[in-house]
Amino acid sequence: MTEVIVRLPEDLGIVMKRHASVNWSNIAAEAVRKSAAELELLDAIASESKLTEEDAIALGRKVKKGMWERVYKKLV
């Protein structure tokens, strides 16, 4: 098993100490497992994509612009 050291903000450490009965190691492992699974899924999707990085950036900009225009119309 791999051992990882994680540095956390002091306020979070205080909460964890107050709830010492909680298995924080398992909670952290599940969070990492979930994030790793999401990354693997994104890698699989990206590996089959025919978009170049430049195409993806351009598409993202068009989507953002369209969303901004829709929100702006509601505001004015």
SULDA-V235888 format. One record per residue. RES is the residue in three letters. SS is DSSP state (h for helix, s for strand, l for the rest). NEAR is the number of other ideal C-beta (glycine too) atoms within 12 Angstrom. D_LAST is the distance of its C-alpha to the last C-alpha in Angstrom with 1 decimal. Layout:
res = [RES,RES]
ss = [SS,SS]
near = [NEAR,NEAR]
d_last = [D_LAST,D_LAST]
//
This chain:
res = [MET,THR,GLU,VAL,ILE,VAL,ARG,LEU,PRO,GLU,ASP,LEU,GLY,ILE,VAL,MET,LYS,ARG,HIS,ALA,SER,VAL,ASN,TRP,SER,ASN,ILE,ALA,ALA,GLU,ALA,VAL,ARG,LYS,SER,ALA,ALA,GLU,LEU,GLU,LEU,LEU,ASP,ALA,ILE,ALA,SER,GLU,SER,LYS,LEU,THR,GLU,GLU,ASP,ALA,ILE,ALA,LEU,GLY,ARG,LYS,VAL,LYS,LYS,GLY,MET,TRP,GLU,ARG,VAL,TYR,LYS,LYS,LEU,VAL]
ss = [l,l,l,l,l,l,l,l,l,h,h,h,h,h,h,h,h,h,l,l,l,l,l,h,h,h,h,h,h,h,h,h,h,h,h,h,h,h,h,h,h,h,h,h,h,h,h,l,l,l,l,l,h,h,h,h,h,h,h,h,h,h,h,h,h,h,h,h,h,h,h,h,h,h,h,l]
near = [5,7,8,11,8,16,8,14,10,10,10,16,15,12,14,20,14,12,13,11,8,13,12,20,16,11,16,20,18,14,16,17,14,14,14,15,14,14,14,14,14,14,13,12,14,15,11,10,14,9,15,11,11,10,13,16,13,14,16,15,14,14,14,14,14,14,14,14,14,13,12,11,10,9,8,7]
d_last = [57.2,55.0,54.5,51.2,50.7,47.2,46.1,43.8,42.2,44.6,42.4,42.5,46.2,46.7,45.1,47.1,50.3,49.6,49.4,52.3,53.2,50.2,51.1,48.5,50.2,49.5,45.9,45.4,47.3,45.2,41.9,43.4,44.7,41.3,39.6,42.5,42.2,38.4,39.4,42.2,39.9,37.5,40.5,41.8,38.5,38.2,41.8,41.3,38.1,38.6,35.5,36.4,34.7,33.0,31.7,30.4,28.5,27.0,26.0,24.4,22.4,21.2,20.3,18.4,16.4,15.7,14.7,12.3,10.7,10.5,9.1,6.4,5.5,5.7,3.8,0.0]
//
